[in-house]
Amino acid sequence: MPTAPADQAFPAAAPAAAAGARDGRPILEVRDLSVAYRTRRGDVGAVEGVSFDLAQGEFLGIVGESGCGKSTLLFAIAQLLAPPAGITGGSVSFKGTDLTGLTERELAPIRWKQMSVVMQSAMNALNPVKSIGSQFADAMRAHGIDSKSDIAQRSAEVLAMVGIDAEHLRSYPHQLSGGMRQRSMIAMALLFTPDLVIMDEPTSALDVVAQRSLMIQIKELQQQLGFAVIFVTHDMSLVSHFSDRLMVMYAGQVAELGATREVFDAPRHPYSAGLMDAFPSIRGPKVALTGIPGRPPDLARPPAGCRFAPRCPRVQDRCLDAPVELFSIGDVLVRCLRAGNGVSSDD
């Protein structure tokens, strides 16, 4: 197989993208995406009717407690679901192409080159019996890059981007700290300068100092290279200063979606407000932390009305009658009857 020239194999970010500019056109369009797991008890709807757009160079944070469907949504977008999980409805359009109808062979040129994924646990995602350099080389060879000099040069470049010396290309995953393993995963995701990087809780195994350091690194790389980010976490405070928009998920559905600062400053969904109250703040008056009583519903048998109703401090009788649609309040979407004037986002 002929070797592609280095400047074609590893495209640099366009000047506008490097400056963090966005032209407003969505690079990713998710429409009514639903995912279910087949079990002996029946289908469990882990994701239901999720829709959103992602602009070029945008940073979207997705938050919610464990089991709300965040990771399943990411795997559905990246077409990485495996049985018993499967997409039951909706579409995922990336750069104008619906990924849900593509075969593995058709998806192969898109993965890594145009869209890459950083898994939750780097120790599990990285091959423990191969050096970091060998794993970088495998990814590049899978996409037609065979030149040893090109592979070595690019591997050193992406490691330098995340602040790791090239000598660690010879290191094995167990020889690196947790932060270095996560940075290595991010470096691997940037081998081909993709347009979209999907990150599934990449900071979950790190202490708070390492978390902030990694988040700053991710944001700087995004602004430098211009790629879009979907960042999943259960920690609301982690994305408060780094994401452009925030999606709050509950029981497989979007509870609230809007500009990050607007959601933080004035959460309209009781669940969003509950998540905010569960995290301490270093500013303002000292207040007691409060939790959210109860537990999420059984998604094999979801309630007829609002899924948050059994735990909601503002519940009304009408919340129990029928499923609640997303309502538009300015630029924010909220799945709550009491949040606005009752005008549906679909109207």
Secondary structure, 3 states (H helix, E strand, C coil): CCCCCHHHHCCCCCHHHHCCCCCCCEEEEEEEEEEEEEECCEEEEEEEEEEEEEECCCEEEEECCCCCCHHHHHHHHCCCCCCCEEEEEEEEEECCEEHHHCCHHHHCCCECCCEEEECCCHHHHCCCCCCHHHHHHHHHHCCCCCCHHHHHHHHHHHHHHCCCCHHHHHCCHHHCCHHHHHHHHHHHHCCCCCCEEEEECCCCCCCHHHHHHHHHHHHHHHHHHCCEEEEECCCHHHHCCCCCEEEEEECCEEEEEEEHHHHHHCCCCHHHHHHHHCCCCCCCCCCCCCCCCCCCCCCCCCCCCCCCHHHCCCCCHHHHCCCCCCEEECCEEECCCCCCCCCECCC
